[in-house]
Amino acid sequence: MNYYSTNHKAPTATLEEAVIKGLAPDRGLYMPEEIKLLPASFFNHIDTLSFQEIAFEVATCFFGNDIEAADLKNIVCDTLSFDIPIVNIENNIYSLELFHGPTLAFKDVGARFMARLLRHFIRKESRGQVNVLVATSGDTGSAVANGFLGVDGIHVYVLYPKGKVSPIQESQFTTLGRNITALEVDGVFDDCQALVKQAFMDEELNRQMRLTSANSINVARFLPQAFYYFYAYAQLKRQGRAGNVVVCVPSGNFGNLCAGLFAHRMGLPVKRFIAANNANDVFYQYLKTGTYTPQSSKQTLANAMDVGAPSNFARIAALFNGNHGAIKAVIGGATYSDAMIRESMKGCYTATGYILDPHGACGYRALKEQLQPGETGIFLETAHPAKFKETVDDALHINLPIPDRLVAFMQNEKQSVPMRNDFHVFKQFLLSR
Ligand SMILES: *Cc1c(COP(=O)(O)O)cnc(C)c1O
């Protein structure tokens, strides 16, 4: 299958080209030329299939013509080495717990898949080293770094905003060493993302090094996120709760929601989606006004959603041919201040005993406010609450234990390179490696 650019000013790309390039040469985002509809029979017996079986069916729709079935099956099974259960929180509200992977956040799924896909292509061609550049507002860096750690032929550079990620998040990508280099940028997340985007546009740099992006703009990262929307539905069906499903997605760069919309296009019976935002409410404002106005990002408690210019807006617009009414018919919005996030965490804990992280708290609250009688709501619990321990402890007046997997990261020594928010300095650094 080929991939076109959302800006329509670049040639179409093969899967391999789209994965290695990340961003299209015209700065657009790659989109698959076709979204296959899965047959009704698949949905009729989806509740009898395992997560890996479901994911393989979905993966085949996108990658089946480009990767042999046996290889694709290995990539899928190796990626999904952990479960993604739904947990009933109260009455008609479920949490889809996406935090059971190695770095305890949903980005493990896309990052692990992309690392394995890239390794597949590199092995096939036996070409030189590939350099992965990734900007992170928190969880992307850890998921990508851990997904690629020790993979031969790949070096990962993680750019993150100095002082704007939690100490636990930081430890997950600054302590690894080996083929992972962490760059601590004097700026905000959008600056990190801009440096990465500019690197891909720089001809000299691209002549000297093979660069690829592992941000959520990469098709190899965002498409696999569709897997768990199908699996969530399968689990609801097993419980006889699969009618009138509403899925609420805490959103920042909108890769996760976008994957859900793809699942919907493939026939997944979801009635509607809700995009839950923190104070960075560009998408919410778009839903209200029909005008998309990027802003600079604001720092909040749900810091992985502190994005003022969400890249994947271009993909959502492309999916709906830019039709505001069509987008509004499928996606609702919500926006919450830090005070409201804290209040939701507290309210949920007091009423149900369930501990939310600040991102999931936005999703939970939007369902509480917007779910109609007869609907079943799932919110994506995008990270383990212990990744935001300070916020959780403070909001709930508890002392949340840190899982062993996280403690292990924090015991290792931080190794990061300070980096000015200046493209020429960044470029010279890369060239000198
Ligand atoms: C990345 C992230 C989000 C936002 O996901 P997008 O795909 O960028 O919209 C939400 N919550 C957590 C914990 C994240 O790490």
The ligand as an SDF file (V2000), in Angstrom:
LIG
                    3D

 15 15  0  0  0  0  0  0  0  0999 V2000
    1.2440   11.1090   24.6680 C   0  0  0  0  0  0  0  0  0  0  0  0
    0.2730   11.0500   25.7690 C   0  0  0  0  0  0  0  0  0  0  0  0
   -1.0270   11.5400   25.6130 C   0  0  0  0  0  0  0  0  0  0  0  0
   -1.4640   12.2360   24.3470 C   0  0  0  0  0  0  0  0  0  0  0  0
   -1.5380   11.3530   23.2610 O   0  0  0  0  0  0  0  0  0  0  0  0
   -1.5720   11.9420   21.7670 P   0  0  0  0  0  0  0  0  0  0  0  0
   -1.5480   10.7360   20.8950 O   0  0  0  0  0  0  0  0  0  0  0  0
   -0.3610   12.7780   21.6040 O   0  0  0  0  0  0  0  0  0  0  0  0
   -2.8180   12.7200   21.6550 O   0  0  0  0  0  0  0  0  0  0  0  0
   -1.9150   11.3810   26.6550 C   0  0  0  0  0  0  0  0  0  0  0  0
   -1.5430   10.8100   27.8210 N   0  0  0  0  0  0  0  0  0  0  0  0
   -0.2930   10.3390   28.0130 C   0  0  0  0  0  0  0  0  0  0  0  0
    0.0600    9.7430   29.3270 C   0  0  0  0  0  0  0  0  0  0  0  0
    0.6460   10.4350   27.0060 C   0  0  0  0  0  0  0  0  0  0  0  0
    1.8740    9.9800   27.2130 O   0  0  0  0  0  0  0  0  0  0  0  0
  1  2  1  0
  2  3  1  0
  2 14  2  0
  3  4  1  0
  3 10  2  0
  4  5  1  0
  5  6  1  0
  6  7  2  0
  6  8  1  0
  6  9  1  0
 10 11  1  0
 11 12  2  0
 12 13  1  0
 12 14  1  0
 14 15  1  0
M  END
$$$$
